[in-house]
């Protein structure tokens, strides 16, 4: 039996024919785009050309930073769902700290300090509030209790002069 799928050399495309076909397709595509674009009304073309481009977010000097009143409004809208949850569970230190974070991020420092202090009253050993926020909020920094300190739990990881008998410690 003979294979009917075989092509003879006369039926194959030469490289010149393939390049000519590619150039023809390219020219037909350019001409088609030219005619489609040319068929638009002149008013539509002017509108798209004169439409202001969206301003880039970075480097736009005309955009003003939000005012303190706007920042307060943003903070209140972001904190509202958490405050509703807080009404159901007023002793939730994580929720209090989260609300404090929202007010801190929107530069509402007195409200942030209030929520941080309330979180510390509920959970005095809250390391996140105690060690992260003291420099700007005025909350006194106190060390983490020794029971939570990794150096006390894993004394072999501690380098001390009494345990080091060589100069390669």
Secondary structure, 3 states (H helix, E strand, C coil): CCCCCCCCHHHCCCHHHHHHHHHHHHHHHHHHHHHHHHCCCHHHHHHHHHCCCCCCCCCCCCCCCCCHHHHHHHHHHHHHHHHHHHHHCCCCHHHHHHHHHHHHHCCCHHHHHHHHHHHHHHCCCCHHHHHHCHHHHCCCCCCCCHHHCHHHHCHHHCCCCCCCCCCCC
